[in-house]
Amino acid sequence: MPPKEILRLTYLRALLYRQELLGDCFVDFLQSDSSKTHSSFAPHTTAQRHNTTLDMEQQPKMQTLSALQTFHDLEKQVSHCKLCSLANMTHEKARFCGVLPNKHLSKTAQSPAKFPKIAFVVESLRLQHLGNSLQCLEQSKSNTMLQNIISKVMCLELESVFIFPLFKCAAMQDNAKLSLRIQKEGLSLERAICKDYLTFQLQFVDYVVFFGKRLCQDFFQADIHETKGKILQSRTATNHIVQAVCVRDIAEMIANPALKRETLLNCNLLKECLLSQGRD
């Protein structure tokens, strides 16, 4: 069978599986993408910063998960997800939705209500074990740099933020093949499926830092160079507005430390938004 036909059959099989699983809430995202008008840059008229309005894709992706009202419900659904080829590369329930803020802060810490609802979104996170706390993360250069950006650049408590991976199949310490495939391959179908879960998560935050050119393209249909020095505004299907910046992938910054300066610029812009919001 020709490779194109094999790819088509794989896509149709995943499509039918998703339709059976989601029922009336099913939406074919790839078909929606093909008819979507690309977003364009529009200057923000009220702010003095280099703000840019970029609407997140205006398609009804959130309808798919509208019945899931909590992260617990999302984790439960993701734990049974077998919608793409990545699921075959992990243990049956080796899924990871992300790190959640610690609800049991010390008495000397700031009130949870005063913490900004902010998420840091990466392609994938290397784990040493499953869970939803910082202790799950593998002790690696990339995870250390991510935590340094949160605590030292954004000046936020590590326990106060969300850290979301796009891909929910857990990249465990002993599964280098999965991490390598995510890093090297386009995975358009897999990205479309996991983006649905991530979009659901983003309705609970007000600010986002997206790491990497692929996520920038996924959510804003823009090259990461175009977003340099700009605050992006995205509007979800539930009409929730999120302030965001796109920065370089952590692996790129490790390989080329000069890129950290660009990341620092964009993170400082978002930090200024956080501070101005706190003064209001």
N, C-alpha and C positions, 0 to 999 in steps of 0.2 A: 504494500500500500504506500502511495506517495506520502512524503513527510507532511505536506499541506493537509491531506485528508486525515492523517493521524491527529494533527493539531486541532482540526475542526471537530473531530469526534470527541477528543478530550474536552474541548470547550463545551460541546453540547451535553456531554455527560454531567459536567459540573453544573451547567445551567439547569438541567432537569432535576438534579439533586437539590439545588437551592430552591427551585420552585416548589418541590414537594415539601421541603422543610419549612419554608416561610409562608406557603399558602397564599392567601389573598394579598399579603403584604409584599409579595415578591416584586422586585424591580430589576430589569436587565440594565445594569449600569453601563455596560459597554455600548449598548444600542443608544442609551441616553447620551453618552459622550460623543457619539458620532454626529448627533444632531445639535449639539450644544454650540452656542456662539462663544468664541473665546473672549475672556475678560480683557479689559483694557485698563491702562493706567489713567487715573483721574486725580489731579491735585486736590488735596484737602484744603478747603478754603478758609477754615477758621483757625488752624493751628500754625504756629511759627516754625515748628519743626518740619523736617522733610517728610511729611506724611503723604501717604498714597492710599487711595481706596482701591482695593482689588477684591471684588466679590468672590467668595468661594463659589464653587460650581452650583448654579441654581437648578438643581435637579432634586427630585423627591427621595433622596437616599435615606433620610431620616425616617420615612414611612416604614421602611423595612424593620426597624427596631423600635417602633413607636410603643410597642407593648412592654418593652424593657424599661422599667422606671428606675432601677437602681443599678449600681455597679455589680452588685451580687448577682442580679439577673443576667447581666451581660457576661460575667465570668462563667455562669452556669451554661449559657448557650455556647460560648466560645469553647468550653471544655469538651463539647461534643462535636465541634466543627470538623468536618472532613471534606470541605468544599474544594480543595485544590491539592496539587501535588506535594506541597510542603508538609501536609498532614501525614503523608506516608514516610516522612523522614524523621518523625519524632515518635516518642511513646504515645500511646492512645490518648492520654489526658495531660500530656506535657504542653500546657498552654499558659501564656503569661500576658495578662492585660495591662500590667504596669504597677508602678509604685504609687501608693496612695498616701496622702498626708497623715501624720500620726495624730490621732484624736486624743491621745493621752499625754499632753504636753506637761512639762514640769510647772510647778507653781510660779516659778520666776520667769517663765516664758510669756511672750505676748499672748493675748487672748486670741483663740482661733478665729473669732469673727473679724479680727483686724488683719489677718493674713490675706494677701491678694490671692485670688483664684487663678493660679498660673500653672501652665503645663509646659514641660520640655519634651519635645517629640523627636525621636530618633527612628532609624530604620528598624533596628533590632537591638536587644540588650543581652549581653552574655551573663548567664546565671550560674550560681553554684548550687542553688536549690530553688524549688518553687515557693511561691508565697506572694505577698504584696507589700513588703517592706524593703528598706535599703539593705538589710542584711542578706537579701536574696542575691544581690549583685555580686558577680565575680570580681575579685581583686585584680583588675587589669588597668592598663594605661588609659584606655578609652573611658572606662567607667570613672576612673579617678579624675580625668580631665572634665568630664561632665559634671561631677560633683563640685569641682573647683570653680567652674563657670557659675554654678548656682550660688555657691556660698561666697566666693571671693569677688566675682564680677557683678553679679546681680544683688549681692549682699542679702541673700535670703536664707532662712533656716532650711536645712535639708529636709527636716521633718515636716515642713509646711507646704511642700509643693507636690504636684503630680508629675510623674515621669512615665510617658507612654511610648511603647514601641508600636510602629506601624504593623509589623508582622507579629501575630499572636502565637505562632508556633515557637515554643521556648527553645532558645539557643543555649543548651546546657554545655558545661565544660567539656564533656566527652563527645560532643556532636559538632566537630569542626566542619563537616561537610555541609551542614545546614547554613552555618554562618558564611562559608565561602560561596555558596550558591546565591544567597541573598546579596552578597557584596558584588558578585561578578555578573549576574544575569538580570535581564530586564524585568521578567516575571509580571507582565502586564495584567494577566488574569488574576494572579495571586494578589497583586496590589489593589485591584478593583474590589476584591472581596474583603480584604482586611481594612481598606479605607472606610468601608461602611461601618465597621465596628469603631474605628477611631473617630469618625464623624459624630457618632453617638456620644462618645466620651467628651468631645470638645464642647458640647452644649452646656457642660457643667463648669466651664472655666471662662474667664474674661480676657486672659492674656496667654499667648503661645509663642514659644521659640521653636521654630522648625529647623532641624539640622540636615543639611545636604540639598543638592540641586534636584534630586528626584522628588523629594517631598515638596519643594518649591514648585516644581512643575505639576505635581499631583493636585495641589490645592489652589494654585494661582495661575497655572498655565503661563508661567513666566520663567525666564532664565534668571538664575540667581544673581548674575551681574546687574540685571535691571533693578533688583530690589535693594542694592547697596545704599545705605544711608536713608532708608525709607521705613516708615511704619505702615504696615498693611492692615486694612480693615477687611474682615471676612464676615459674611452673614450666612448663618446656617439656614437649613430649610425650616427651622422653628423660629426664624426671624431673630435669632440671638446674634449679637454683634461681638466679634472677638478682635482684639488688637493683637497684631502679630509681627514678628520679624523672621526673616530667613537668614541663616548663617551657614558657614561651611560645615561639611561633614567632619566629625571628630577625627576620623582616620586621616583625612586630608590635612588637618591642622597638626597632627602628630608627625606626618611625613614632611610637611612644609610649615614650620612655626611662624613664618612671615604672615600667614593667613590669619593668625590670631588677632592681628591689628584690626582687620575688617570685621571680625566677629565682635571685638570689643566695642567698635563704633555702633553697630546695630543693637547690641545688648544695652549699651548706655542710653540709646534712644528709648528703648522699651522701659528701662529703669526710670527714665524721666517721666514717662507716662504714669508709672506706678506712683511716683512721688507726687505728681500733680493731682492724681486721683485722691491720694491721701489727704491733700490740703483742702480739697473741695468740701 
